[in-house]
Amino acid sequence: MRLREYLSVPYLLEAETVEVAPGSWLRRVGYPELPGCTAESAVVEEALHLLERMRIEMIIRMVGEGRFPPVPRPPLRVCDPAWIAKQAGLPDELVALIDRDGRNPDALAPRQ
């Protein structure tokens, strides 16, 4: 699979609102199929933004290290992971990785 295909896998999203102190609430979101991929914020949109950024960074790191993220269901055919990465505020260098051929062992190596 190519990097952009791993980034197009639809993961289950869990979300909850938790009271952390009397009258103080947090929104907690996570992808349970990606261990450790969770985020929280007082505002749900911010928590989702942080989570999506974490998911992309985690998958890029795993593929770059030769480890492959779980693929519990096939990648979505209609998905633009580069656009999502831009919206998540990832650096241009990481966005550029998405468009490289993930089947090439050197594809995730930084360009010099």
C-alpha positions as a printed NumPy array, in Angstrom:
array([[  0.   ,   0.   ,   0.   ],
       [  1.06 ,   3.585,  -0.617],
       [  1.192,   6.196,   2.13 ],
       [ -1.855,   8.013,   0.764],
       [ -3.824,   4.734,   0.949],
       [ -2.914,   4.255,   4.629],
       [ -4.029,   7.837,   5.226],
       [ -7.362,   7.066,   3.515],
       [ -8.299,   4.186,   5.827],
       [-11.494,   5.072,   7.73 ],
       [-10.967,   4.445,  11.436],
       [-13.69 ,   4.26 ,  14.044],
       [-14.011,   7.506,  15.975],
       [-14.956,   7.525,  19.643],
       [-16.029,  10.769,  21.288],
       [-17.21 ,  11.644,  24.751],
       [-17.711,  14.645,  26.972],
       [-16.283,  14.224,  30.45 ],
       [-16.585,  16.349,  33.554],
       [-13.049,  16.895,  34.869],
       [-14.122,  19.1  ,  37.788],
       [-17.501,  20.385,  38.939],
       [-18.829,  22.427,  36.014],
       [-15.675,  21.923,  33.898],
       [-16.048,  19.721,  30.83 ],
       [-13.686,  18.344,  28.19 ],
       [-14.374,  16.761,  24.841],
       [-12.288,  13.614,  24.394],
       [-11.923,  11.987,  20.96 ],
       [ -9.877,   9.062,  19.732],
       [ -9.275,   6.403,  17.136],
       [ -9.209,   3.211,  19.247],
       [ -7.811,   1.208,  16.312],
       [ -4.686,   3.423,  16.443],
       [ -3.298,   2.907,  19.962],
       [ -2.521,   6.178,  21.731],
       [ -4.288,   8.317,  19.13 ],
       [ -6.479,  10.503,  21.354],
       [ -7.001,  14.206,  21.915],
       [ -9.037,  16.402,  24.193],
       [-10.104,  20.013,  24.353],
       [-12.859,  22.155,  25.784],
       [-14.139,  22.65 ,  22.216],
       [-15.05 ,  19.561,  20.175],
       [-13.838,  21.047,  16.866],
       [-10.414,  21.715,  18.378],
       [-10.237,  18.172,  19.754],
       [-11.092,  16.751,  16.309],
       [ -8.484,  18.987,  14.653],
       [ -5.806,  17.812,  17.107],
       [ -6.834,  14.186,  16.64 ],
       [ -6.66 ,  14.339,  12.854],
       [ -3.219,  15.93 ,  12.987],
       [ -2.049,  13.213,  15.392],
       [ -3.465,  10.439,  13.166],
       [ -1.634,  11.726,  10.099],
       [  1.66 ,  12.25 ,  11.944],
       [  1.396,   8.791,  13.531],
       [  0.761,   7.017,  10.217],
       [  3.562,   8.908,   8.438],
       [  5.973,   8.028,  11.26 ],
       [  4.953,   4.355,  11.298],
       [  5.295,   3.942,   7.53 ],
       [  8.618,   5.82 ,   7.598],
       [  9.931,   3.388,  10.216],
       [  8.82 ,   0.373,   8.199],
       [  5.915,  -0.394,  10.549],
       [  2.482,  -0.474,   9.061],
       [ -0.632,   0.936,  10.671],
       [ -3.672,  -1.266,  11.159],
       [ -5.983,  -1.532,   8.159],
       [ -9.308,  -2.666,   9.671],
       [-11.188,  -1.731,   6.484],
       [-10.174,  -0.776,   2.935],
       [ -9.053,   2.781,   2.14 ],
       [-11.709,   5.171,   0.907],
       [-11.523,   5.718,  -2.838],
       [-12.8  ,   9.272,  -2.571],
       [-10.39 ,  10.875,  -0.14 ],
       [ -7.739,  13.584,  -0.408],
       [ -5.252,  12.99 ,   2.417],
       [ -3.022,  15.874,   1.254],
       [ -5.929,  18.319,   1.605],
       [ -6.769,  16.901,   5.034],
       [ -3.126,  17.253,   6.116],
       [ -3.105,  20.888,   4.963],
       [ -6.329,  21.567,   6.867],
       [ -4.783,  19.953,   9.967],
       [ -1.946,  22.473,   9.755],
       [  0.841,  19.996,   9.032],
       [  4.106,  21.356,   7.61 ],
       [  4.488,  21.425,   3.818],
       [  7.257,  18.796,   4.048],
       [  4.838,  16.258,   5.538],
       [  2.11 ,  17.141,   3.056],
       [  4.597,  16.524,   0.228],
       [  5.305,  13.015,   1.558],
       [  1.714,  12.023,   0.94 ],
       [  2.058,  12.469,  -2.792],
       [  5.265,  10.446,  -3.075],
       [  5.082,   6.789,  -4.016],
       [  4.811,   4.895,  -0.735],
       [  5.928,   1.65 ,  -2.392],
       [  9.436,   3.068,  -2.851],
       [ 11.541,   2.261,   0.264],
       [ 13.126,   5.725,   0.072],
       [  9.833,   7.517,  -0.452],
       [  9.618,   8.764,   3.117],
       [ 13.255,   9.804,   3.367],
       [ 13.694,  13.585,   3.525],
       [ 14.695,  15.195,   0.239],
       [ 18.155,  16.739,   0.187]])
